[in-house]
Amino acid sequence: MHRLIVLVAVALGVAAAAAGASVRSFDLGSGFVDGHRVLGKSVAGVTAGLGRPAYRHETRSRYVLGYRLPPATVEVLFRRAAGRLVARTVVLQDPLLTEAKTGRLLQRSPRRIQAAIAAAYRGRYELVRSYRCRTPTLCSGEFLSTDGTRHVTFGRTAGGARFVTIWLR
């Protein structure tokens, strides 16, 4: 019986390790994820802050670290700048994530996401594109930080998943 319990515990530990680190929160005001600055950081800087990702993917134009397995994902997208990979975008799709001022933002409809961001971040973000469907597969809206350095895009995918992205200009 003791061996069975140990085997189950080891199997659960391996499965948890394979899934990567667990991201729980984000802050639209600072752009932080789980209390760590992500945007502008290197791949090593992001993994030092957020832990081991569940997956990595590289294309010719970008590099992606994924925390949690799809479809409930948190992804950090990197672009090459001055010869090194730099985090430029954080994509958040997990409805269990907690945003610092608005709570479980991704559990709301996109129009309520827009209203919540507008109310919570009045004076820090300006709505530059109201939520609407631009194509049959993508409906979104966009805020721009008042200092012009950070964008927040939100909406839903063709499959109905809600998303928020924080990205640098």
C-alpha positions in Angstrom: 0.0 0.0 0.0 2.8 2.4 0.9 4.4 1.8 -2.6 1.1 2.6 -4.3 0.8 5.9 -2.4 4.5 6.8 -3.3 3.9 5.9 -6.9 0.8 8.0 -7.1 2.5 11.0 -5.4 5.5 10.7 -7.8 3.2 10.5 -10.8 1.3 13.6 -9.7 4.6 15.4 -9.1 5.8 14.5 -12.6 2.5 15.6 -14.2 2.6 18.9 -12.3 6.3 19.5 -13.4 5.3 18.7 -17.0 2.6 21.3 -16.9 5.1 24.0 -15.9 4.8 26.8 -13.3 1.3 28.0 -12.4 0.5 31.6 -13.1 -2.3 33.0 -10.9 -2.4 36.8 -11.2 -1.7 39.8 -13.4 -1.8 43.6 -13.0 -2.9 45.8 -16.0 -1.6 48.9 -14.2 2.0 47.7 -14.0 2.0 44.9 -16.6 3.3 42.5 -13.9 2.4 38.8 -13.9 2.4 37.0 -10.5 4.1 40.1 -9.1 7.0 40.0 -11.6 7.9 42.4 -14.3 7.7 40.5 -17.6 7.5 43.0 -20.4 11.0 44.1 -21.6 12.7 41.1 -19.9 14.8 38.4 -21.6 13.8 34.7 -21.8 16.0 34.0 -18.8 14.5 37.0 -16.9 10.9 35.8 -17.5 11.7 32.2 -16.5 13.5 33.5 -13.3 10.4 35.3 -12.3 7.6 33.0 -13.5 9.3 29.6 -13.3 9.6 26.8 -15.8 7.1 27.1 -18.7 4.9 24.3 -19.8 6.0 24.7 -23.4 8.3 26.7 -25.6 7.8 27.4 -29.3 10.0 29.3 -31.8 9.2 30.6 -35.3 11.3 32.8 -37.5 9.8 36.0 -36.1 9.1 35.2 -32.4 9.7 33.0 -29.4 6.9 31.9 -27.1 6.9 30.7 -23.5 3.6 29.1 -22.4 2.5 28.7 -18.8 -0.2 26.1 -18.4 -1.3 23.9 -21.2 -3.8 25.1 -23.8 -6.6 26.0 -23.9 -6.3 27.8 -20.5 -3.0 29.6 -21.3 -0.7 32.4 -20.3 1.8 33.1 -23.0 4.8 35.4 -23.2 5.8 36.4 -26.7 9.3 37.6 -27.4 10.7 39.6 -30.4 14.3 40.2 -31.3 15.6 43.6 -30.3 19.3 44.6 -30.6 20.2 41.0 -31.1 18.4 39.5 -28.1 14.9 38.2 -27.4 12.8 40.6 -25.4 9.3 40.0 -24.0 6.9 42.3 -25.9 3.5 40.7 -25.2 1.7 38.8 -22.5 -1.4 36.8 -23.7 -3.8 35.9 -20.9 -6.7 33.5 -21.5 -7.3 31.6 -18.2 -10.6 32.6 -16.6 -9.1 31.6 -13.2 -6.5 34.4 -13.3 -7.1 37.3 -11.0 -6.4 40.8 -12.1 -5.2 43.2 -9.4 -8.1 45.7 -9.5 -10.9 43.9 -11.3 -10.7 40.4 -10.0 -11.6 37.5 -12.3 -11.7 39.7 -15.4 -11.6 36.8 -17.9 -14.8 35.4 -16.5 -16.8 38.4 -17.8 -18.2 39.2 -21.2 -15.9 41.3 -23.4 -18.2 44.3 -23.0 -18.0 43.9 -19.2 -14.2 43.5 -19.5 -14.1 46.9 -21.3 -16.3 48.5 -18.6 -14.2 47.1 -15.8 -10.9 48.2 -17.2 -12.3 51.7 -18.0 -13.6 52.1 -14.5 -10.6 50.6 -12.6 -7.9 52.3 -14.7 -9.5 55.6 -15.4 -6.6 58.1 -15.9 -4.1 55.3 -16.6 -5.7 53.8 -19.8 -7.7 55.4 -22.5 -10.1 53.4 -24.7 -8.8 53.7 -28.3 -11.0 51.0 -29.9 -14.3 50.0 -28.5 -15.1 46.3 -28.4 -16.7 45.0 -31.7 -16.3 42.2 -34.1 -14.0 43.1 -36.9 -14.0 39.7 -38.6 -16.1 36.6 -38.1 -13.3 35.1 -36.1 -12.0 38.0 -33.9 -13.9 40.4 -31.8 -11.7 42.9 -29.8 -11.2 46.3 -28.2 -8.1 48.2 -27.2 -6.8 50.5 -24.5 -3.6 52.6 -24.6 -1.8 53.7 -21.5 -1.8 57.5 -21.0 2.0 57.5 -21.2 1.7 55.7 -24.6 4.0 52.8 -23.7 1.6 50.0 -23.1 -1.5 48.6 -24.9 -4.2 46.3 -23.5 -6.2 44.4 -26.1 -9.2 42.3 -25.0 -12.0 40.3 -26.6 -12.9 36.8 -27.6 -11.7 34.3 -30.1 -13.8 32.4 -32.7 -14.1 29.5 -30.1 -15.5 31.9 -27.6 -12.5 32.1 -25.3 -11.9 35.5 -23.7 -8.5 37.0 -23.8 -6.5 40.0 -22.5 -3.1 40.9 -24.0 -0.7 43.4 -22.5 1.9 44.6 -25.0 4.6 47.1 -25.5 4.6 49.6 -28.4 
